[in-house]
Amino acid sequence: MTSSLVLHGLVRRRVLLNFRVDPTVIQRQLPRPFQPLLVDGWAIAGVCLIRLAQLRPKGVPAGLGLSSENAAHRIAVGWTDASGMPRQGVYIPRRDSGSALNVLIGGRLFPGQHQRARFVVRETNDDDAALDLALHTADGSADVRLRAHPSDRLPAGSCFGSLEAASAFFAAGAIGYSARRTGSAFRPRGSSARRDTVGLDGLELRTAGWRIQPLAVDALSCRYFADPARFPPGSLTFDSAFIMRDLPHQWRPLPDA
């Protein structure tokens, strides 16, 4: 869909959970025109868990803005646009939200269809700033359970050589496209053939003061990435996690891909 509505607000908390994946496995899950972006020979996929606050159209007071917990399963991709220019962003096979309004308007009044989910989040304000988050999806197939706390370093074995390299990589993935539930001939799960997709909803996330901090993960389960039908044993490994907080942002619709 194409929309001219621009939304403003704050990213209260954004967690990026990242897996490094066999590129041939990821390629089978991508519609045209997308190709996996590689870091040290690996494709990068994961989950964005984001709490939005004060979300509203321009001109509406911040106090009237909405808050919500949301999740997007993402794959880092590149493609060539209609003008022949190389582009970079993410393909989003699934979005979930704890907000009934987001589910209602997503894909209708604003790009990005969401499935209804329930979030249980506990955060501490002490020196550890621990995060305990559970995402319960409607069908259970994309549940997430995370316990983590901030760190000052990347985990050993991460394919990102430095925090600066990781920050630049994810900052460049501000454009996201997601397939619509209707009108699409692309069904990756259980299919070995890639098909053309019609109707990809596009969004661009613009943030002010971009900064990320590593997360040390104490416990993690992601049902979507544990599904052997999508990711055969040995095809993916947890890589890293990052968090960002209190960033002014905008969501800008993009023309259909």
ChimeraX commands (.cxc) that place a marker at each C-alpha (Angstrom):
marker #1 position 0.00,0.00,0.00 radius 0.5
marker #1 position 1.02,3.63,-0.46 radius 0.5
marker #1 position 0.38,6.12,2.34 radius 0.5
marker #1 position 1.47,9.71,2.93 radius 0.5
marker #1 position 1.06,9.54,6.72 radius 0.5
marker #1 position 4.28,10.16,8.67 radius 0.5
marker #1 position 4.34,9.15,12.34 radius 0.5
marker #1 position 6.59,10.71,15.02 radius 0.5
marker #1 position 7.50,9.48,18.47 radius 0.5
marker #1 position 10.16,7.99,20.73 radius 0.5
marker #1 position 11.87,4.63,20.59 radius 0.5
marker #1 position 11.77,3.90,24.32 radius 0.5
marker #1 position 13.57,0.60,23.91 radius 0.5
marker #1 position 14.77,-1.29,20.87 radius 0.5
marker #1 position 16.45,-4.69,21.12 radius 0.5
marker #1 position 18.09,-6.33,18.11 radius 0.5
marker #1 position 18.63,-10.09,18.44 radius 0.5
marker #1 position 20.86,-11.38,15.65 radius 0.5
marker #1 position 21.70,-14.75,14.17 radius 0.5
marker #1 position 24.30,-15.57,11.56 radius 0.5
marker #1 position 22.78,-17.91,8.98 radius 0.5
marker #1 position 23.86,-20.02,6.02 radius 0.5
marker #1 position 23.19,-17.71,3.04 radius 0.5
marker #1 position 21.72,-20.52,0.90 radius 0.5
marker #1 position 19.10,-21.21,3.58 radius 0.5
marker #1 position 18.16,-17.53,3.81 radius 0.5
marker #1 position 18.04,-17.11,0.04 radius 0.5
marker #1 position 15.20,-19.63,-0.22 radius 0.5
marker #1 position 13.13,-17.48,2.15 radius 0.5
marker #1 position 13.48,-14.21,0.24 radius 0.5
marker #1 position 11.18,-12.96,-2.50 radius 0.5
marker #1 position 12.61,-11.13,-5.47 radius 0.5
marker #1 position 14.35,-8.69,-5.74 radius 0.5
marker #1 position 16.10,-9.32,-2.41 radius 0.5
marker #1 position 19.47,-10.96,-1.83 radius 0.5
marker #1 position 20.98,-11.61,1.62 radius 0.5
marker #1 position 23.60,-9.17,2.83 radius 0.5
marker #1 position 26.70,-11.00,4.03 radius 0.5
marker #1 position 28.99,-10.24,6.96 radius 0.5
marker #1 position 32.12,-12.37,7.02 radius 0.5
marker #1 position 30.35,-14.83,4.72 radius 0.5
marker #1 position 27.16,-15.08,6.81 radius 0.5
marker #1 position 23.64,-13.83,6.24 radius 0.5
marker #1 position 22.19,-11.88,9.17 radius 0.5
marker #1 position 18.65,-12.48,10.46 radius 0.5
marker #1 position 16.97,-11.80,13.74 radius 0.5
marker #1 position 14.23,-10.13,15.73 radius 0.5
marker #1 position 13.65,-6.46,16.49 radius 0.5
marker #1 position 11.76,-6.01,19.77 radius 0.5
marker #1 position 10.71,-2.38,20.00 radius 0.5
marker #1 position 8.72,-0.30,22.47 radius 0.5
marker #1 position 7.31,2.85,20.88 radius 0.5
marker #1 position 6.01,5.85,22.82 radius 0.5
marker #1 position 4.31,9.15,21.99 radius 0.5
marker #1 position 3.54,7.86,18.50 radius 0.5
marker #1 position 1.34,10.30,16.60 radius 0.5
marker #1 position 1.06,12.26,13.33 radius 0.5
marker #1 position 2.90,15.55,13.04 radius 0.5
marker #1 position 1.11,18.37,14.85 radius 0.5
marker #1 position -0.49,16.14,17.47 radius 0.5
marker #1 position 0.83,16.81,21.02 radius 0.5
marker #1 position 3.21,14.17,22.37 radius 0.5
marker #1 position 0.94,13.61,25.35 radius 0.5
marker #1 position -1.73,12.28,23.02 radius 0.5
marker #1 position 0.62,9.83,21.35 radius 0.5
marker #1 position 0.30,6.07,21.68 radius 0.5
marker #1 position 2.63,3.49,23.22 radius 0.5
marker #1 position 3.03,-0.12,22.12 radius 0.5
marker #1 position 5.26,-3.19,22.24 radius 0.5
marker #1 position 6.09,-4.67,18.85 radius 0.5
marker #1 position 8.25,-7.30,17.19 radius 0.5
marker #1 position 9.58,-7.75,13.67 radius 0.5
marker #1 position 11.42,-10.81,12.41 radius 0.5
marker #1 position 13.97,-9.50,9.91 radius 0.5
marker #1 position 16.54,-10.52,7.33 radius 0.5
marker #1 position 19.26,-8.11,6.18 radius 0.5
marker #1 position 19.01,-7.73,2.41 radius 0.5
marker #1 position 20.27,-5.81,-0.57 radius 0.5
marker #1 position 18.59,-5.14,-3.90 radius 0.5
marker #1 position 18.73,-2.90,-6.96 radius 0.5
marker #1 position 15.99,-0.31,-7.23 radius 0.5
marker #1 position 14.14,0.78,-10.38 radius 0.5
marker #1 position 16.82,3.35,-11.19 radius 0.5
marker #1 position 19.58,0.75,-11.02 radius 0.5
marker #1 position 20.97,1.94,-7.68 radius 0.5
marker #1 position 22.03,-0.62,-5.05 radius 0.5
marker #1 position 19.97,-0.43,-1.86 radius 0.5
marker #1 position 20.21,-1.95,1.61 radius 0.5
marker #1 position 17.59,-2.72,4.25 radius 0.5
marker #1 position 15.63,-5.59,5.75 radius 0.5
marker #1 position 12.95,-7.98,4.58 radius 0.5
marker #1 position 10.37,-8.63,7.30 radius 0.5
marker #1 position 8.51,-11.94,7.00 radius 0.5
marker #1 position 6.50,-11.35,10.17 radius 0.5
marker #1 position 5.35,-8.50,12.43 radius 0.5
marker #1 position 3.60,-8.84,15.79 radius 0.5
marker #1 position 2.18,-6.19,18.10 radius 0.5
marker #1 position 0.65,-5.92,21.53 radius 0.5
marker #1 position -1.47,-3.04,20.25 radius 0.5
marker #1 position -4.91,-3.83,18.84 radius 0.5
marker #1 position -4.77,-0.52,16.96 radius 0.5
marker #1 position -1.51,-1.46,15.22 radius 0.5
marker #1 position -3.08,-4.74,14.17 radius 0.5
marker #1 position -6.16,-2.93,12.91 radius 0.5
marker #1 position -4.48,-0.21,10.83 radius 0.5
marker #1 position -1.33,-2.08,9.76 radius 0.5
marker #1 position -1.54,-2.79,6.04 radius 0.5
marker #1 position -4.72,-0.73,5.79 radius 0.5
marker #1 position -4.09,2.88,6.82 radius 0.5
marker #1 position -0.35,2.44,7.32 radius 0.5
marker #1 position 2.16,-0.02,5.82 radius 0.5
marker #1 position 3.04,-3.21,7.66 radius 0.5
marker #1 position 0.54,-5.87,8.67 radius 0.5
marker #1 position 0.81,-7.13,12.25 radius 0.5
marker #1 position -0.41,-10.20,14.06 radius 0.5
marker #1 position -1.75,-9.81,17.59 radius 0.5
marker #1 position 0.63,-10.77,20.39 radius 0.5
marker #1 position 1.12,-10.38,24.13 radius 0.5
marker #1 position 4.27,-8.93,25.71 radius 0.5
marker #1 position 5.38,-9.37,29.30 radius 0.5
marker #1 position 8.32,-7.08,30.11 radius 0.5
marker #1 position 10.19,-6.49,33.33 radius 0.5
marker #1 position 13.07,-4.02,33.52 radius 0.5
marker #1 position 15.17,-2.90,36.46 radius 0.5
marker #1 position 16.62,0.54,36.98 radius 0.5
marker #1 position 19.62,-0.55,39.00 radius 0.5
marker #1 position 23.22,-0.66,37.78 radius 0.5
marker #1 position 22.61,-3.90,35.86 radius 0.5
marker #1 position 19.52,-2.53,34.04 radius 0.5
marker #1 position 18.37,-6.12,33.50 radius 0.5
marker #1 position 15.72,-6.87,30.87 radius 0.5
marker #1 position 13.30,-9.81,31.09 radius 0.5
marker #1 position 10.99,-10.02,28.08 radius 0.5
marker #1 position 8.51,-12.59,26.85 radius 0.5
marker #1 position 6.70,-12.38,23.52 radius 0.5
marker #1 position 3.66,-14.65,23.23 radius 0.5
marker #1 position 2.42,-14.80,19.64 radius 0.5
marker #1 position -1.12,-15.80,18.72 radius 0.5
marker #1 position -0.08,-19.06,17.05 radius 0.5
marker #1 position 2.98,-19.69,19.24 radius 0.5
marker #1 position 5.28,-20.05,16.23 radius 0.5
marker #1 position 7.22,-16.83,16.84 radius 0.5
marker #1 position 7.41,-16.72,20.64 radius 0.5
marker #1 position 10.52,-15.10,22.12 radius 0.5
marker #1 position 11.93,-15.36,25.64 radius 0.5
marker #1 position 14.85,-13.11,26.55 radius 0.5
marker #1 position 16.81,-12.31,29.68 radius 0.5
marker #1 position 19.73,-9.92,29.21 radius 0.5
marker #1 position 21.68,-7.02,30.64 radius 0.5
marker #1 position 23.84,-4.29,29.07 radius 0.5
marker #1 position 27.47,-5.02,28.30 radius 0.5
marker #1 position 30.50,-3.08,27.11 radius 0.5
marker #1 position 31.66,-5.59,24.50 radius 0.5
marker #1 position 30.53,-7.86,21.70 radius 0.5
marker #1 position 30.17,-11.56,22.47 radius 0.5
marker #1 position 33.08,-13.78,21.53 radius 0.5
marker #1 position 32.66,-15.18,18.04 radius 0.5
marker #1 position 30.45,-12.39,16.68 radius 0.5
marker #1 position 30.88,-11.87,12.96 radius 0.5
marker #1 position 31.00,-8.11,13.56 radius 0.5
marker #1 position 34.58,-7.04,14.11 radius 0.5
marker #1 position 33.68,-4.10,16.34 radius 0.5
marker #1 position 30.79,-2.21,17.87 radius 0.5
marker #1 position 31.35,0.51,15.27 radius 0.5
marker #1 position 31.01,-1.99,12.43 radius 0.5
marker #1 position 27.84,-3.45,13.91 radius 0.5
marker #1 position 26.36,0.01,14.48 radius 0.5
marker #1 position 27.03,1.04,10.87 radius 0.5
marker #1 position 25.53,-2.20,9.55 radius 0.5
marker #1 position 22.25,-1.86,11.43 radius 0.5
marker #1 position 21.98,1.89,10.85 radius 0.5
marker #1 position 22.05,1.15,7.12 radius 0.5
marker #1 position 19.08,-1.19,7.51 radius 0.5
marker #1 position 16.54,1.57,8.17 radius 0.5
marker #1 position 14.37,0.59,5.19 radius 0.5
marker #1 position 12.11,-2.40,5.67 radius 0.5
marker #1 position 9.79,-4.23,3.28 radius 0.5
marker #1 position 7.22,-6.80,4.32 radius 0.5
marker #1 position 4.97,-9.02,2.23 radius 0.5
marker #1 position 1.23,-8.62,2.46 radius 0.5
marker #1 position -0.96,-11.48,3.57 radius 0.5
marker #1 position -3.10,-11.11,0.47 radius 0.5
marker #1 position -2.11,-10.76,-3.15 radius 0.5
marker #1 position 1.21,-12.56,-2.70 radius 0.5
marker #1 position 2.29,-15.68,-4.55 radius 0.5
marker #1 position 5.34,-16.08,-2.33 radius 0.5
marker #1 position 5.16,-18.77,0.34 radius 0.5
marker #1 position 8.65,-19.58,1.59 radius 0.5
marker #1 position 7.92,-22.16,4.26 radius 0.5
marker #1 position 7.96,-25.69,2.89 radius 0.5
marker #1 position 8.76,-24.51,-0.62 radius 0.5
marker #1 position 12.10,-24.88,-2.36 radius 0.5
marker #1 position 11.18,-22.52,-5.19 radius 0.5
marker #1 position 11.33,-18.76,-5.02 radius 0.5
marker #1 position 8.40,-16.94,-6.57 radius 0.5
marker #1 position 7.72,-13.37,-7.46 radius 0.5
marker #1 position 5.90,-11.33,-4.81 radius 0.5
marker #1 position 3.36,-8.66,-5.61 radius 0.5
marker #1 position 2.73,-5.95,-3.07 radius 0.5
marker #1 position 5.54,-5.30,-0.61 radius 0.5
marker #1 position 4.77,-2.70,2.06 radius 0.5
marker #1 position 7.70,-0.37,2.69 radius 0.5
marker #1 position 8.65,1.72,5.73 radius 0.5
marker #1 position 11.69,3.82,6.60 radius 0.5
marker #1 position 12.71,4.37,10.22 radius 0.5
marker #1 position 14.53,7.65,10.83 radius 0.5
marker #1 position 16.11,8.20,14.23 radius 0.5
marker #1 position 17.94,11.12,15.82 radius 0.5
marker #1 position 21.10,10.37,17.80 radius 0.5
marker #1 position 21.60,6.77,16.63 radius 0.5
marker #1 position 23.53,4.72,19.17 radius 0.5
marker #1 position 23.58,1.07,20.16 radius 0.5
marker #1 position 24.95,-0.81,23.15 radius 0.5
marker #1 position 25.79,-4.53,23.31 radius 0.5
marker #1 position 23.58,-6.80,25.38 radius 0.5
marker #1 position 24.89,-9.77,27.30 radius 0.5
marker #1 position 22.26,-12.48,26.84 radius 0.5
marker #1 position 21.61,-14.67,29.88 radius 0.5
marker #1 position 18.80,-16.74,28.33 radius 0.5
marker #1 position 17.21,-16.74,24.88 radius 0.5
marker #1 position 14.71,-18.76,22.90 radius 0.5
marker #1 position 13.24,-17.79,19.52 radius 0.5
marker #1 position 10.66,-20.23,18.19 radius 0.5
marker #1 position 10.78,-18.82,14.66 radius 0.5
marker #1 position 14.51,-19.48,14.31 radius 0.5
marker #1 position 14.25,-22.84,16.08 radius 0.5
marker #1 position 11.90,-24.17,13.38 radius 0.5
marker #1 position 13.85,-26.85,11.43 radius 0.5
marker #1 position 11.53,-26.45,8.44 radius 0.5
marker #1 position 12.96,-22.95,8.00 radius 0.5
marker #1 position 16.43,-23.44,9.46 radius 0.5
marker #1 position 17.83,-26.98,9.27 radius 0.5
marker #1 position 20.11,-28.01,12.14 radius 0.5
marker #1 position 23.52,-26.38,11.85 radius 0.5
marker #1 position 22.36,-23.61,9.53 radius 0.5
marker #1 position 22.28,-20.78,12.07 radius 0.5
marker #1 position 24.03,-19.62,15.24 radius 0.5
marker #1 position 23.22,-16.83,17.67 radius 0.5
marker #1 position 25.59,-13.94,17.01 radius 0.5
marker #1 position 24.86,-10.84,19.08 radius 0.5
marker #1 position 22.31,-8.56,20.69 radius 0.5
marker #1 position 22.09,-4.80,20.99 radius 0.5
marker #1 position 19.86,-2.27,22.72 radius 0.5
marker #1 position 19.05,1.38,22.16 radius 0.5
marker #1 position 16.85,3.70,24.19 radius 0.5
marker #1 position 14.98,7.02,24.06 radius 0.5
marker #1 position 15.58,7.98,20.44 radius 0.5
marker #1 position 13.28,10.45,18.67 radius 0.5
marker #1 position 12.11,8.82,15.47 radius 0.5
marker #1 position 9.84,8.94,12.43 radius 0.5
marker #1 position 8.15,6.20,10.42 radius 0.5
marker #1 position 7.90,7.16,6.74 radius 0.5
marker #1 position 5.92,5.08,4.23 radius 0.5
marker #1 position 7.74,4.12,1.04 radius 0.5
marker #1 position 6.42,3.34,-2.43 radius 0.5
marker #1 position 5.56,-0.29,-3.03 radius 0.5
marker #1 position 8.56,-2.39,-4.07 radius 0.5
marker link #1:1,2 radius 0.2
marker link #1:2,3 radius 0.2
marker link #1:3,4 radius 0.2
marker link #1:4,5 radius 0.2
marker link #1:5,6 radius 0.2
marker link #1:6,7 radius 0.2
marker link #1:7,8 radius 0.2
marker link #1:8,9 radius 0.2
marker link #1:9,10 radius 0.2
marker link #1:10,11 radius 0.2
marker link #1:11,12 radius 0.2
marker link #1:12,13 radius 0.2
marker link #1:13,14 radius 0.2
marker link #1:14,15 radius 0.2
marker link #1:15,16 radius 0.2
marker link #1:16,17 radius 0.2
marker link #1:17,18 radius 0.2
marker link #1:18,19 radius 0.2
marker link #1:19,20 radius 0.2
marker link #1:20,21 radius 0.2
marker link #1:21,22 radius 0.2
marker link #1:22,23 radius 0.2
marker link #1:23,24 radius 0.2
marker link #1:24,25 radius 0.2
marker link #1:25,26 radius 0.2
marker link #1:26,27 radius 0.2
marker link #1:27,28 radius 0.2
marker link #1:28,29 radius 0.2
marker link #1:29,30 radius 0.2
marker link #1:30,31 radius 0.2
marker link #1:31,32 radius 0.2
marker link #1:32,33 radius 0.2
marker link #1:33,34 radius 0.2
marker link #1:34,35 radius 0.2
marker link #1:35,36 radius 0.2
marker link #1:36,37 radius 0.2
marker link #1:37,38 radius 0.2
marker link #1:38,39 radius 0.2
marker link #1:39,40 radius 0.2
marker link #1:40,41 radius 0.2
marker link #1:41,42 radius 0.2
marker link #1:42,43 radius 0.2
marker link #1:43,44 radius 0.2
marker link #1:44,45 radius 0.2
marker link #1:45,46 radius 0.2
marker link #1:46,47 radius 0.2
marker link #1:47,48 radius 0.2
marker link #1:48,49 radius 0.2
marker link #1:49,50 radius 0.2
marker link #1:50,51 radius 0.2
marker link #1:51,52 radius 0.2
marker link #1:52,53 radius 0.2
marker link #1:53,54 radius 0.2
marker link #1:54,55 radius 0.2
marker link #1:55,56 radius 0.2
marker link #1:56,57 radius 0.2
marker link #1:57,58 radius 0.2
marker link #1:58,59 radius 0.2
marker link #1:59,60 radius 0.2
marker link #1:60,61 radius 0.2
marker link #1:61,62 radius 0.2
marker link #1:62,63 radius 0.2
marker link #1:63,64 radius 0.2
marker link #1:64,65 radius 0.2
marker link #1:65,66 radius 0.2
marker link #1:66,67 radius 0.2
marker link #1:67,68 radius 0.2
marker link #1:68,69 radius 0.2
marker link #1:69,70 radius 0.2
marker link #1:70,71 radius 0.2
marker link #1:71,72 radius 0.2
marker link #1:72,73 radius 0.2
marker link #1:73,74 radius 0.2
marker link #1:74,75 radius 0.2
marker link #1:75,76 radius 0.2
marker link #1:76,77 radius 0.2
marker link #1:77,78 radius 0.2
marker link #1:78,79 radius 0.2
marker link #1:79,80 radius 0.2
marker link #1:80,81 radius 0.2
marker link #1:81,82 radius 0.2
marker link #1:82,83 radius 0.2
marker link #1:83,84 radius 0.2
marker link #1:84,85 radius 0.2
marker link #1:85,86 radius 0.2
marker link #1:86,87 radius 0.2
marker link #1:87,88 radius 0.2
marker link #1:88,89 radius 0.2
marker link #1:89,90 radius 0.2
marker link #1:90,91 radius 0.2
marker link #1:91,92 radius 0.2
marker link #1:92,93 radius 0.2
marker link #1:93,94 radius 0.2
marker link #1:94,95 radius 0.2
marker link #1:95,96 radius 0.2
marker link #1:96,97 radius 0.2
marker link #1:97,98 radius 0.2
marker link #1:98,99 radius 0.2
marker link #1:99,100 radius 0.2
marker link #1:100,101 radius 0.2
marker link #1:101,102 radius 0.2
marker link #1:102,103 radius 0.2
marker link #1:103,104 radius 0.2
marker link #1:104,105 radius 0.2
marker link #1:105,106 radius 0.2
marker link #1:106,107 radius 0.2
marker link #1:107,108 radius 0.2
marker link #1:108,109 radius 0.2
marker link #1:109,110 radius 0.2
marker link #1:110,111 radius 0.2
marker link #1:111,112 radius 0.2
marker link #1:112,113 radius 0.2
marker link #1:113,114 radius 0.2
marker link #1:114,115 radius 0.2
marker link #1:115,116 radius 0.2
marker link #1:116,117 radius 0.2
marker link #1:117,118 radius 0.2
marker link #1:118,119 radius 0.2
marker link #1:119,120 radius 0.2
marker link #1:120,121 radius 0.2
marker link #1:121,122 radius 0.2
marker link #1:122,123 radius 0.2
marker link #1:123,124 radius 0.2
marker link #1:124,125 radius 0.2
marker link #1:125,126 radius 0.2
marker link #1:126,127 radius 0.2
marker link #1:127,128 radius 0.2
marker link #1:128,129 radius 0.2
marker link #1:129,130 radius 0.2
marker link #1:130,131 radius 0.2
marker link #1:131,132 radius 0.2
marker link #1:132,133 radius 0.2
marker link #1:133,134 radius 0.2
marker link #1:134,135 radius 0.2
marker link #1:135,136 radius 0.2
marker link #1:136,137 radius 0.2
marker link #1:137,138 radius 0.2
marker link #1:138,139 radius 0.2
marker link #1:139,140 radius 0.2
marker link #1:140,141 radius 0.2
marker link #1:141,142 radius 0.2
marker link #1:142,143 radius 0.2
marker link #1:143,144 radius 0.2
marker link #1:144,145 radius 0.2
marker link #1:145,146 radius 0.2
marker link #1:146,147 radius 0.2
marker link #1:147,148 radius 0.2
marker link #1:148,149 radius 0.2
marker link #1:149,150 radius 0.2
marker link #1:150,151 radius 0.2
marker link #1:151,152 radius 0.2
marker link #1:152,153 radius 0.2
marker link #1:153,154 radius 0.2
marker link #1:154,155 radius 0.2
marker link #1:155,156 radius 0.2
marker link #1:156,157 radius 0.2
marker link #1:157,158 radius 0.2
marker link #1:158,159 radius 0.2
marker link #1:159,160 radius 0.2
marker link #1:160,161 radius 0.2
marker link #1:161,162 radius 0.2
marker link #1:162,163 radius 0.2
marker link #1:163,164 radius 0.2
marker link #1:164,165 radius 0.2
marker link #1:165,166 radius 0.2
marker link #1:166,167 radius 0.2
marker link #1:167,168 radius 0.2
marker link #1:168,169 radius 0.2
marker link #1:169,170 radius 0.2
marker link #1:170,171 radius 0.2
marker link #1:171,172 radius 0.2
marker link #1:172,173 radius 0.2
marker link #1:173,174 radius 0.2
marker link #1:174,175 radius 0.2
marker link #1:175,176 radius 0.2
marker link #1:176,177 radius 0.2
marker link #1:177,178 radius 0.2
marker link #1:178,179 radius 0.2
marker link #1:179,180 radius 0.2
marker link #1:180,181 radius 0.2
marker link #1:181,182 radius 0.2
marker link #1:182,183 radius 0.2
marker link #1:183,184 radius 0.2
marker link #1:184,185 radius 0.2
marker link #1:185,186 radius 0.2
marker link #1:186,187 radius 0.2
marker link #1:187,188 radius 0.2
marker link #1:188,189 radius 0.2
marker link #1:189,190 radius 0.2
marker link #1:190,191 radius 0.2
marker link #1:191,192 radius 0.2
marker link #1:192,193 radius 0.2
marker link #1:193,194 radius 0.2
marker link #1:194,195 radius 0.2
marker link #1:195,196 radius 0.2
marker link #1:196,197 radius 0.2
marker link #1:197,198 radius 0.2
marker link #1:198,199 radius 0.2
marker link #1:199,200 radius 0.2
marker link #1:200,201 radius 0.2
marker link #1:201,202 radius 0.2
marker link #1:202,203 radius 0.2
marker link #1:203,204 radius 0.2
marker link #1:204,205 radius 0.2
marker link #1:205,206 radius 0.2
marker link #1:206,207 radius 0.2
marker link #1:207,208 radius 0.2
marker link #1:208,209 radius 0.2
marker link #1:209,210 radius 0.2
marker link #1:210,211 radius 0.2
marker link #1:211,212 radius 0.2
marker link #1:212,213 radius 0.2
marker link #1:213,214 radius 0.2
marker link #1:214,215 radius 0.2
marker link #1:215,216 radius 0.2
marker link #1:216,217 radius 0.2
marker link #1:217,218 radius 0.2
marker link #1:218,219 radius 0.2
marker link #1:219,220 radius 0.2
marker link #1:220,221 radius 0.2
marker link #1:221,222 radius 0.2
marker link #1:222,223 radius 0.2
marker link #1:223,224 radius 0.2
marker link #1:224,225 radius 0.2
marker link #1:225,226 radius 0.2
marker link #1:226,227 radius 0.2
marker link #1:227,228 radius 0.2
marker link #1:228,229 radius 0.2
marker link #1:229,230 radius 0.2
marker link #1:230,231 radius 0.2
marker link #1:231,232 radius 0.2
marker link #1:232,233 radius 0.2
marker link #1:233,234 radius 0.2
marker link #1:234,235 radius 0.2
marker link #1:235,236 radius 0.2
marker link #1:236,237 radius 0.2
marker link #1:237,238 radius 0.2
marker link #1:238,239 radius 0.2
marker link #1:239,240 radius 0.2
marker link #1:240,241 radius 0.2
marker link #1:241,242 radius 0.2
marker link #1:242,243 radius 0.2
marker link #1:243,244 radius 0.2
marker link #1:244,245 radius 0.2
marker link #1:245,246 radius 0.2
marker link #1:246,247 radius 0.2
marker link #1:247,248 radius 0.2
marker link #1:248,249 radius 0.2
marker link #1:249,250 radius 0.2
marker link #1:250,251 radius 0.2
marker link #1:251,252 radius 0.2
marker link #1:252,253 radius 0.2
marker link #1:253,254 radius 0.2
marker link #1:254,255 radius 0.2
marker link #1:255,256 radius 0.2
marker link #1:256,257 radius 0.2
view
